[in-house]
Each structure stands twice: as structure tokens, then as C-alpha cells.
Amino acid sequence: MARFISIVLAALALGACDPAHADAPAPNPKSVEEQARGLPAEAVTSHTISLQGEKIAFTARAGAIRLRDAKSDAPQADVAYISYERTGVDASTRPVVFVFNGGPGAASAWLGLGALSPWRLRLPQTAPFPSAPPILVDNAETWLGFADLALIDPPGAGYSKIISDSTDVEKHFFSADGDAEALAVVMRKWLVARGRLASPKYIVGESYGGFRAVKLLAPLRDRENIGVDGLFLVSPALDFSWLGGGRNLLSYAALLPSMTAAARGVSARKDLADVESYASGDYVVDLLKGAKDAQTLARMSESVARFTALDRQIVARLGARIDGRSFSRERGRSQQRVASAYDANVEGYDPDPFARASEWADPVLETWRVPLGAAMTRLVQEKLAWPIGDARYFILNDRIAHRWDYGSGGRANAEVMSDLRDSLALDARLRVVVVHGAADLVTPYFATKLMLDQLPAYGDPERVRLVVTGGGHMPYLYDAGRESLRDAARKLIEGR
């Protein structure tokens, strides 16, 4: 009975449903239809976990926030969330961390069950594979020891669903600006419902979620009256012109240290000092001279082959301009293997090894998405008791990525460095930590370093920090990576 009451009260607070009363008027057929199309009312459960010998009690909530049209009040979407809130502490001073993944179209299970939550997916000791059993274990590296967590899935990702039949509503949600505006509303509604407006607030974003986290600052500030204390960005995409190769010659220089990290099997930045120096110095100078200078091309090819451990003839044929996909295939081509763009240390089989060009499923992204998605279904049904039924959990909704509107300049010109620059200048309390895995070819750490180096100090150069750890785009898939993320987040939030 107590649990039923808590579910009903929570649902009322978030506007998810209206409880039935004997003396109440007959339900509006329209609202009944809305509820049938939406997600279930919030479920609230109590749990404990042991962290470094200390037993921590916490409340888990799984539910949804209804988004409506501001003018017509028509329902547009139910945005699913899972939150973990420590009990027995002062909630008004307890930090709360909002967590978003990227894609666009990726659900929060990546960060949630990979790094931050009280439970995580048990990782196999060998290379990942889609048939790995979705077994949940207690997460010794959870952030719950120093902050409450609210994991949000944008419309169309995870269990979140678009209710409106309007194509214009979907187009709005599947756009960089519309996404930020909608999720800013979700954050405000969650804070108001929980009475947490006074709590210190932080945003965690991975990959496009890092882009999203920076993009959220303006609508939170300007529309929702919400200030943010800090950003924690994991492998963020801050400027897409640095990530595609081709037009921006600096993108080749930005990739070189990550390819070298994989070639050498190292993760510490101190072991990459020589390639960083070359990539930001002689390599850039030679790239700018162009491809017609045979002497320059020979010099570059010699250096790039040495750093990447690729065949010198292949490097010369590519003009000493090695993109991530070429490195992924050529690195292990003689063994008929391909490396992951998300972690170049991880290899898989090339399905068409003798073809001039080949297409392959990424050995990291496409192997982890299956057990992570299944583990999230188990978590929601077995531990959180949210009656979601047989609803499908979209761990990575490719349809969203294909339809995403990056703005007038398109994906190639999308960037949030200017937004970050403005927000840092406006709010002297805002602090930012960026974490990258050294062997990430999707959002290479050196690209972020070169971009962050262009920011003014804003009074304190430590306001924006770059942390490089082992692994790749999802560094938390390794024990050491999860520890690095946790420790860097704790330092940001606790000021240590």
C-alpha cells in the first residue's frame, strides 16, 4: 500500500496521470486516450549499496515527464527518466547530475549502465560480443556517493516516445535547437517536482551528448531560469568540422595522436608527447604546403608511417593524410582484421577482407549495444518495477540520427565552442571537465585539446580541464576508465 501511494503522489507531481476517485466526474475521453498512448506512472523503489565499506540507502525512480504544446496544451512526448537519490541527506544542498548520451538517438544506458549508476553491466574479460549475457552487478564506481543522478532519454530514444502525430513536432525534437529547448523543459520540471531548484546542478554528456550539454546552457538560463554549476563532457563532439576530415586539414593532425596511441598500445599522454608536438608543429606546416611538393610528401609519409605503424607506401598513397576509417582497416589488413573507430585497440574480423573497400559493423559500438539494451530492460522490470510491459528500449535509434537537423550549416558546420565561450564568459562559477579515451578515432582527444586551447583563461585556467585516460570513445568500458571518470567528476563537484 505504501508503495502504491508513493507511485500515485509521484505521478501527480509530474503530471503523468490523474488518480481516479469515486466522486470524480467521468474521465475526459481525450485524456484517457493520451494516457493510453503515453508511458506508465512513476515507480518508486528503495535500495542500498555498499561503497568502500559504507552502506548507502537510495531511492530509485523510473517514470516520464509529459511535454505539451505551450499554446494548445496538446501532448507532444513522454520523456523517460531514471533517477537515483540518496536518502537521509539534505536534498537542497545535495548535487544533482543530469545525464545525457549522444547519437543523436542514443539512450542513457550507455553512461548509466556503463559508468555512473548503482548497477552496471558485467563486462566480459575477453573482447565484447553481442551475445554476452545482460547480467547486472553492483557498480563500485557509481557517482551516487557524491551526487544524485537523473538519466534522461530524449524523445525517440530509450523508452521515451513521441505522442503527437504531427510531423512538425517530430522535426522539432529531431533538431539541435529543438532538442535543447525540450530537454531544458524536462530538467526544469524534474527539479520542480523534486523540490531541487536550490541543489547544485551538473550536466553530463557523452559524444553528441557533450554537444547537447553545452547547447542546453542557453535555454536553461534564458527560458527556464536554471543555472548550471558545471559540465562533465565525455568524448564530446564540440565542432564537427574537426571530425570529418577533408576540408579541415587540422583534422588529420587531430587524429594522429589517437592513432599513435593505438599503434603503441599506450594511454598516458606523457607517452604521446612526441606525436602531439609533431602533429601541432611540423605536420601542420607540411600539410599547408600542399600535395604537389614531393619532398614534403616524402617527409610527412616517413613520419606518419613511423607514428601509426602503417606501411609507408600506403601512407604515401594517401598523401600522409590518414582518416580514421583508413587506419581502422589498414592497421590489421594483413590479418584480415579491422579496428574499431570507437576504440582502435579493439579489433574484429573484416567480413570482406579481399575487397578493395569494405563495410563492417564496428567491433565496439555494435557489440556493446545489444547487452546494454537488454540489461536496461532487466533493470527497469526487475529492480525498478516500472510497468513498461513489452515496450522496446531503443539503445541507439538510427532513424533519429538519419533525420537530425543540425541547423542551417548542416552537420559539417555544427559547433558549440562559441556557445561554450559565451557561457564561460557570462557565468564565472561555471566549470568544465572534458574526458577522452586516448584511442578514440570518432572524437579524438587532441582535436578537443586544440579547440580548448583557443579559449581565454577567464580568470582561472583550471575552469576548463582536459583529462585523457585509456580506452576509446567509451572509456568507462574498462575498470580504470570508470575510476578516472568517477574521480574527475568528484573533483569537479566537490571542488577537490
N, C-alpha and C positions, 0 to 999 in steps of 0.2 A: 504493500500500500504506500509506504513512504517513497519508494522509487517511482510509483505511478504519479504521485503528487509532484515530485520534483520534475518529472518529464513535462507535465502539464504546465507548471509555472514557468519553466524554461521556454516552452513553446510560445506562451503568451508574451514573454519578454521580447522575443524575436519576431513576433507577428507571424509565426508559422501556421498556427491553427487557432480556432476558437472552440473551447470546450462546450459540450452540449449540456444544457440544463433543462429540467422538466418544464419550467415555466418560461423558457425562452421561446421566441417566435420560431416558426418553421425556417429552416436554413434557406438562404438565398441559393437558388439553383446554380447561379453563376459562380458563387464562392465554393460550392460543393465540387463543381467541375474543375475549378482552379486547384483545389486541394488534391483531387484525384490525379491531376497531371503533375503535381509537384512532388517534393521529397518528403519523407516522414518527419514527424515532430522530433525534436531533440531528445536523445537518450543520454542519461547521466549515470555514470558508474564510479565506484570508488576503488582505489588500488593502492598498493605500496610497492616500493622498490628499494633495494639496498645499494647505496652508493658509497664506496670507500668505508664500509662498515657502519654507515649511518642509514637508518631506515627512514625513508621519505614517503609520506602519505600524500596522495594527489587525487584530484577529481578529473575524470576524462569526460568530455562532451563530444558527441557526434550529432551534427544537425545541419541546418541550411538557413541561409538568410535570403528572404524574398526581395528581389529588385523589381520596382514598379516604374511605370512611366510617370514623370513628375507632373504632367498636365492631366492625363486621363485616369491615372491610378491603375491602368491596365497592367497585369502581371507580365513580367518580361523573362525572368530567370530565377531559379533557385541555386544559390551558390553554396556548395557544401564546405564544411569546415570540420576539423577535429582539433580540439584544444585539450591541453594538459595543464592544470592549475594546482599548484602546491597548496595544501590545506594547513591551517594553523599558523599562517603568516599574515602580515598586514598587506592586503591586496593593493592599497593605494600607493605604496612605495615599492611594490614588487614589480620588477621589469617584465614587460610582455613583448615577445618576439613574434612578429608575423612572418610566415614562411611561404615563399612562392617559388615554384620551379619555372622552367622556361619553355622551350619548344620553338615557337608558341604551340600550345596544345599538350604540354607535359603536365602531369599531375604531381601533387606534393609527396607521393610515396617515395620518390627518388631521395629527397632530402630527409623525409620523415622516417622511413624505414631503413635508410642508408646511413643516417648520421645522428639526427637530433632527438628522436623520440625515446620514450622509456623502453620501447621494444624495437628491435631491428631484425632484418632478415639474416638468418645464419648463412655466412658466406662459406662456400666450399674451399678446401685447401688447394685444390687444383684450379685450372682455368675455368671461367664461368661457362655454363651451358643452359639452354632454355629448359631442359627437363629437371633442373635442380629442384628438390622439394622445397616448398614455401614454408619453412619452419621458422617460427619467431622465437627469439631469445631475449633475455634482459640485456639492455644496452648500457654497458658500463661508462660509455662516453656521452650519455644523454646530457642535454643542456638544462634539464629540469632542476639540477642542483643550484642554479643561479638565475633562472628566468622561467616564466610561464611561456607556453608555446601555443600558437594558433596557426594551424596549417590550412591554407586556403587553396581551393581548386577553382580557377576561373571558369566561366560558362563554357561547357563543352568538354572540359577535362575532368578526370576522376568521375565522381558521381554527379557533378554539377550539370544541370540541364537547362536549356533554353525552353521556356514555356510558350512564349509568343510565337505565332505563326508568321509574323511579319519578317520578310527578308531584310528590311531595313534595320530591324533590331539585331539580327544576326550579324549584319555587316558592321554595325556599330561595335558590338562586342569583339568582333574579329578584326580590330584595328588598334594600332598602338595608342592613339589618344582615347578611343572609347574604352579600351581595356583598362587604362589607368583611371579614368573617371569612374567606371563601375566599381573597381576594386577599392578605390578610396571611399566610396559609399559603404561598401561591405565592412571595411575596417572601422569606420565611424559607428556603424550600427552594432558591431560586435563590442566595441568599447563602451558604448552607452548601455547596452543590455547587461553587461557585466559590471557596470559601475567603475570602469577602469580609466576614465579620462585623465586622472591625475597620475597614472602609472607612467614610468619611463618607457618609451616606445622605440622599438628597433625593427628594422625590416631586413630579412634575409632573402636573397635572390640568387638563383643559380642560372648561368648561361643567359638565355633571353630573360630569365627572371631577374638577373642583375640589371639589364636594360629597364625592365619593368619597375624595379625598386627605385631607381633614380627618377624614372618618369612619374612615379606616384607622388613625389615630394610636392610638386606644384599644386595638383588638385587637392591633396590633403590640406595643404596650407591655405590655399585661396578659396576653396569651396566648402571644406568640411571643418575648418578651424582646428586642425590636428597638426601638432608639431612632432617631429621625429628627432630622437636623440642620436641615432646612429644607423649606418648601413653596414651590413656584412655581406659582401658580394663574393660568390663562389664561381670561379671561371666565367666572369661576366663578358657579355658582348657589348662593349661600350661604343664602338664605332665600326659599323660593318664594312666601311671602305678599307679597313685594315685586315679583313678576314677573308676576302675573296680572291686575292692575287690579281694579276693582270694590270689594271690601271695604276694601282698604288705600288710603286717599286719597293717602298719600305715594308710592304707585307712579306716580301721574301726575306728581308733582314730580320723581321719579327719572328719568322718561323724557324730560322736557323738554330737558335739555342735549344729549342724543344726537340728538334730532330737530332741534335748532338747529344742531348740528354739520353735519348733512347739508344743511340749508337754506342754510347759509352756505358750505359747502364747505371747512370748516376742520377741523383735527385737534389743534391745540395747545390745551391747557387755558387758557392765558392769553387766548386768543381767545373763551373761553366764560365768562369771569369774571362778566359781567353777568347771563347767564341762570342761572348757578349761584346768584348772590346772590338773584335774584328767586325761583327755584324753592324755595330753603330759607327764604325770608322772606315777602314779601307774598303770593306764590301760595299757600303753605300756609295762611296766615291767612285768605285769602278762600275757599279750599276748605272750611275748617272752618265757615264761616258758613252753608254750605248753598246749595241751588239756588233757594230762594224769593226771595232778595234780588236784585231786578232790577238795582239799581245795582252790586252786587258782580259779578254775572254779566257785565254790560257791561264793567266794568273788566278782569276776567280775560280776556274774549274779545279785547279790544283788545290786551292784552299777549301772550297766547298766539299770536294770529294774527301779530303782529309777529315773534316769535321763530321760529315754524315756517314762515312764509311761506305758510300756508294761508289760504284765503278766510275772511274774518271771519264771514260768515253761516254757513258750515259749522262753524266753531269754536263759535259761539254755539249752534247747533242741538245740538251735542254737549256743551253745558254747560261749555265750556272744559276738558273732561276728555278729552284725546286719547290713546287707546290706540295701541299700535304698529301694529295692523292697519289702523286707520282712516288713520293717517298714511301707511302704505305705499301705500294705494290713492288717497287724495285728493291726494297730492302731485303725481302725474303724470296724474291722471284726464283732463284736457283733451287730453292727447296719447295717451290710451288705453294708458298705461304703469303699471306697478306697481313699487314699490321693494322691495328685499329687507329682511326683518326682520333678517337676519344682517349686512347692511351696507347701510344706507339710501342710500349713494352709488351703489349698483348698481341698475339698473332693467332690467325685462324687459317683454314685451308682456302686456297683460291679455287672457286668452283669451275673456272675455265682457264687453267694455267697456261695453255699454249696459244691462246688468242692474243692478238696484238693489244686489244683493250679488253678489260673485264669488268663486270659488275659483281659486287659481293655485299652480303649483309655484314654490317660492322661487327667485329668479334666481341665488342663490349656492349654497345647500345642494344643490339638485337638479342643478346643473350641474357642481359640482366632484366629487361623489361618484363619478361614472362614471369619469373619467380617473384619479382617485386609486385606486379599487379595481382598475382594470386595471393601473396602474403597480405596485401591490403584488404582483400575480400575476407580472408580469415580473421584479420584483426577486427574489422567492423562487425562481423557477425558473431564471433566467439568471445571477444574480450569487451567490446564496446556495446554490444547488444542493440545496435541500431537496426530496426526492422526494414532494411533496404530491399529484402526479398531477393529476386534473382537478377536485379539490375546489374548491368555491365559496368565495370570500372575501366575507364579509359586511361591507362597509364601513359599513353602517348597517342593523342588523336591527330593522325597525319592530315586529316581533312582540314583542320584548323590551320596548320602550317601552310598548306597549299592555298588557302583563301586569305591569308593575313594581309592586311593593308598597312604598310609601313609609313604611309604618308606620300606627299606629292613627289618626293625624290626617289621613291621606291626603296627596296631593301638595301641596295648598294650604297645609298647615301644616308641611311638612317643612323643617327648617333645621339647619345645623351651626354657627351662630355660637356657640351655647352650648358645643359641643364644642371649638371653637377657643379660646374664652375659658378653658376648663378646662385645655387643653393648654399654652397660653402661660403660665398661672399655675404649672403644675407643673414645666415644663422651661424654665429661664431661658436655655438655649442655643438654643432653637427660634426660627428667624427665618422670616418670611413675606414673599414678594413677590407682589403681585397686578397683573396686566397686563390692560388693557382697550383695545379699539379704540373711538374716540370715537363712531362712528356705529352702534354695536351697539344694536338695539332689543330683543334677546332677553334679554340680561343687561346692562342699561345701567350704565355706569361710575359714574354718580352715585348709583345705588342702593347699590353696594358702598361708595362713599365714606361715605355717611351711616351705613351699618352699621358700618364700621370705626371711624368717629369715636366710637362708643359703647364701644369697648374702652378699658380703662385703659392707661396707658403701660407698665406692668410694668417700670419702671426705665429703659427706653430707648425713646422713641417711634419710633426707627428700626427697631425689631424687626419692625414691620409697615409695609410700604411699598406705596403705590399708584402705578403707572406708567400713564399714558394716552398712547396712540400713535394713529397714523392707522389707517384701515380700520375693520373692524367686529368681529364675533364671532371670526373667524379672521384676526387682524391680520397673520399671517405670510404671507398670500397676496400681500402686497406686499413688495418688497425692503426698504424702510425698516422695515416691521414685523418682518421676520425679524431685522434688525440690532438693533432695540430689544430684542426678546426675548433674543437672544444676549447682549447687553451687560448687561442686567439680571440674567440668570442668572449670568453670570461674576462680577458684583459680589457676588451672594448667596453663591456657592460659594467664591470666593477671598477674600471679605472686603474687596474694594476698592470 
